[in-house]
């Protein structure tokens, strides 16, 4: 089949589709296998669709205010402008989309959308992607390569890709439009209380993904920066990671969105910085980290596992840490110490562990207690 248009034009029109209720308990009939890719050659030099209304309704379904109903929707002011749409039976396609905009009667609005898409039997390229909604925006590019398009659709983890999103700004409240149940999820509502923005750079495969200079910000004062490798992204049981560098910054007011000082029983610091590295899997971790707050520093270097047994080996160092302020105990002064602990066991009840500490700074009611040494041992779950 061959289709060719020089200019496809539709202005100020209504396109409406109504269907009946799907029949139930219909016997499945044997359907002949179809080819994966259509045997069509399509070439459209220009698409000029402006200010139309596109409506769909199944049976008695109605448009729902404030949320999207896939069984009843109406796209008003629908505009689609493109300078090239092409499809060939050799599994290639080109889409040069200049503008796609609409207002959905439920409340969602796509204010801007444009991109250039090129598909070949072994690659997909999405360039100059720009999307703007009422509360969010994103721009970036994507390149994906694969053995064949059909194999990639069946096994997306086999394809390799490069993703560059130099700017995204997402208001999670827009998710309520598509999943209204999220309005009842307390933790999601907390996350959605501030915008999420930043940049993402990633390449590799879903089996071996590299993150480079990826920044994610929550509001204006909380951020995460990460560089590292992720393996088996789609398989949480076998997910492994090697985060060579991460940094977290936050402030007291943001932390209080998720908890309270009363619940924690401590005074939270005004600012927080954590940086370090992390390696392993969800049940077997090792890494180094340093937390810096106005009240001092804490360094952690260790490993932990909780698979077929519990095991840990950790060193914690505090440097000029104003523990009295944190614990709201003014009689306790700054603390500098090195604490080492290790242990292993099948479970908590059979744990063997040791703990040793060395203080270089410890005062209580202005008494110097830095000579105090704390040590302990647990044998088969029982301590002394």
N, C-alpha and C positions, 0 to 999 in steps of 0.2 A: 504494500500500500504506500502511496506517496501523496503527501498533502503539502501545498505551498500557498502562503499568503504574503502579499506585499505589505498590507496594513490591516490589522484586525482592530475594529473600532466599535465601541459601544458607550453611549453617553446617556445619563439621566433616564435610566430604565429600571424596571423591576423584574427580577428573575426569582421566581418562587417555585418551590417544590414541596408538595404535600404527599405524604405516604400514609397507608393504613397501618394498623397494628400488625406486627409480624405474627405469622401463624406459628402455633406451637405444635410439637409432636409431629413434625413433618418427616416422613421417611427420607433418610439420606439416599440419594441416588449416586451411582458411580459417575464421577466426573472425569472426562478424559484429561490426561495431563496436557498442560499448555507449556509452551516454551517460556523460559525465564524472561527473556527480553522480547518486547513486541516487534513484529516484523513490519515496522513502519519507518518511513523517511518523512520527517516533518520539518518544515522550514518556514518560520514566520519572521519577517524582517522587522516589523514594528507592531507593538501592542499598545493601543490607546483606549483604555477603559477608565472612564471618569464618572464620579458622582452617581453611582448606581446603588441599588438596594438588592441584596441577595438574602433570601429568606428560605428557611427549611423548617418543616414541622412534621412530626410523626404523630398520626392519630390525633388525640385531643391534648397533646402536650402543649405547654405554654412557656413563653419566655419568662425566666425568673429574675427579678430585680436583684442586683448585687452579686449574682453568680452566673456561671456559664452552664447552660443546659444543652448538651450535645444533641438532644432530641427536639429542641425548639430554639432556634436562634435567628437573629436578623442582623445582617451587616449593613449599616447605613453609610452613605458617602464612600462606598467602596471604590477605590482607585487602584489601577494596576497599569504601570507604564514600563515598557521594556523595549530595548532596541534590537534584541535578538533572542529568539527561542528556536532551538534546533534539536532534533532527535534523529538518530540514524540506527538502522538495524544492526550496525557493527558495534553496538553497545557504547555509543558516544552520545553526549548531550552537551549543549551550551545554553546557559541562561544569563543574559545581561539584564538584571532587574534594576530599573532606575527608581521606581517608587511603588510601594505597596502601603496603603493606608485604609483604615476603616474604623467605625465606631459600632461596637456590638451593643445591642439594646439592653443587655444585662448590666452593662456599665463599663466593660473593658474597652480601651481605645489603643489602637496601634497608630502612633503619630508619624513614625518614619520607619521604613525598612527598605534597604537597598543592598545589593551584592552582585558579584559576578561568580558564576558557578561553571566549572568545566569538568566533565566526566569522560574518562576513557576506560578501556577494559581493565587497566591496572592502576588507575589513580583517580582521586577526586580532589579538586581544588576549590576552595571557597575563599575568595579574596574580597577585601574592602567591605566586609560585613558591617553594617550600621543599623542598629535597631533602637527605637525610642518608643517607650510607652508613656502613660501618664506620670509614672513615678520612678521609672527605671530607664537605663540606657546601657548599651554595650557596643563596642566595635572591636574587630579583630579579623583573624584569618585562620584557615585550617587547610592542611595538606595531608592526604591519606593515600598510602600505596598498599596494594594487595595483589595476591596471585590472580584472582578473578573477582569480579563484582559479586557474583552469586556466592562464592565461598566466603567473602567478607560479610555479607548479610547473614549467612548462617553461623559464622564464627568471627565476630568482630574483634576478638582478642588476638586473632592472627595477623591483623593489619598493623602497619606502622604509621605513625602520624606525627605531625608537628602542629602545635597549637600556640598561637600568639594572640593574647587579649591584652593590649596595652592599656585598656580602660574599661572597667565595668562598674556600674553603680546600680545596685539592686535594692529595691524596697520590698522586703519579704511579705509585707501586707498584701501585695498583689496576688500572692498565692491563695488568699481567701476566696478569690473570685473563682478559681478552679477547684479548690478543695475546701469548701466552707467549714468542714469539721475541724480545721485547724484553729478556728476561732475559739474553740473550747480547750485547746491545748495550752496550758499555762506556760510551759517552758518555751514553746514556739512563740507565743505572744511576747515574751521577754526579748527573745532574739529579734523579733520584728519591730521592736520599739525604736531601733536605730537603723540607719542605712548601712548596707554592706558594700564596700567598694574597694578597688585595687587593681592589680594586674596579674595575669597568669601567663607563664611560659612553660610549656611542657613538650617533650618529644619522646619517641620510643614506641612501645606497644603496651597494651593493657597488662601483658605478662611481665613487662620490664619498662617502667615509666620513669623518666627523669624530670624532676622539677628544678627550674632554674630561676632564681631571683623572683620568686612568687611572693606578692604582697597582698594581704587581705586585711582590711580595716573594718572595725565595727564602731560606727560613730566617728567622732574626731579624735578620740584619745586612747582607743584600744586597737592594737595592730599585731599581726603575726607575719613574720618573714621566714621563708624556708627555702633551703636548697637540699636536694637529696634524691634518692631513688626509692621507688615503690615497685614491688613485684606481686603478681597475682592479685591485681586490684579487684577483680570480680569474684574472688574466692576468699571470703573472710577467714575460713579455716586455715588457709595457707598463705595469707597475706604477710609479707615481710617488708621491712623498710630499713633504709640506711640514710637517716637525715644528718648530713654532714654538718649542717649549721642551721640553727633556728633562733629566733629572737621574738620574745613576747613583751609588749609594753601595755600597761593599763593604769587606771587610776581608781581611787576608792569609790567614786560615785558610780562607775561602771560595774565594779564588783558587787556593789550593793543592790544592783538590779536582780541578781540571782540568789543572794543570800543576805543575812543580816549579822551584825556584830553580836547581837544577843544569841542567835543560833550557834555561832562559832565560839562564843565565849572569849573573844579577843578583840583588841582594837586594830582595825585594818590600817595599813599604811596609806599615805596620801598618793604615792606613786609606786609602781612596780615594774621592774625589768628582769626578765629571765632569759638567759642565752645559754646555748650549749649544743650538744649533739645527742642523738638517740639512735639505737640500732637494735634490730631483732624482730620479734613478732608479738602479737597481742598477749601471749602467755609466756614470753621469754624476752626480757629487755635488758639492755646495758647502755650506759651513757654517762655523760658528765653535764652538769648544769650549775650555773651560778645565778642566784637571785640577789638583786640589789634593791634595797628600799631605804628610805631616809633613816631608818632605825639601825642600819648595818647591812652586813652581807652574810649569805649562807651559800656554801659550796657543797655539792653532792657528787660523789663519784662511786658508781656501783653497778650491781646487776641483780636481777630478780627473775625467778621463773616459777610458774605455777601450772605445770602440765601434769606429768605423772607423779610429781612430787613438788614440794615447796623448797626453794633454795634461794638464799640471798647473801650478798657480800657487799657491804656498803660502808663508805667513809663520809661522814658529815662534818664540815668545819664551819663554825660561826666566827665572824670577825667583827669585833666591837658592836655586837648585837644588843640593842636596848630591849632586852627581854621583859624588863619591868613595865615598859610602856605598852608593849604588845599584849602582855597578860594582865594589864591594869593592876600591877603590883608595884607601887612607887618605891617600896623598900628594896626591891631587887634592882641592881645596877646592870651595867653592860657586861655581856658574857662573850668571852673568846674561848673556844674549846675545839678539840678534835675528838670525835666520837667514832669508834669503829665497831661494827657489829656484823656477824655472819651466822648462818645457820642453815639447817636442812632437815627434812623429815617428810614422811608420807602425808601427814596432815598436822594441824596445830597440836593435837593431843600427843603426837609422837615426835615433836620438834626437838632437835638438839641445837642450841645456839649459845653464843658468847657475846658479851658487850664490854668494851673498855673505853674510858674517856680520860682526856688530859686537858685540864684547864690552864690557861695562861692569864685569864682575867675573870674574876667572879667576886662580886661584893653583895652583901646583904646587910641592910641597916648600917652601911659604911664599914662593915667588917670585911677584911680581905680573906676570902675563902678559896683563893686560887690553888692552894695546896691540896684541896679535896680531890680524891680520885674515886670515881664510880666504876665498878665492874660487876659483872653478873654472869651467871651461867644457867642454862636450862638444859636438863637432861630428860629425854623422853617426855617432854611436855611439862616438867616440874622444875621450877626455878629456885634459886637460893640467893 
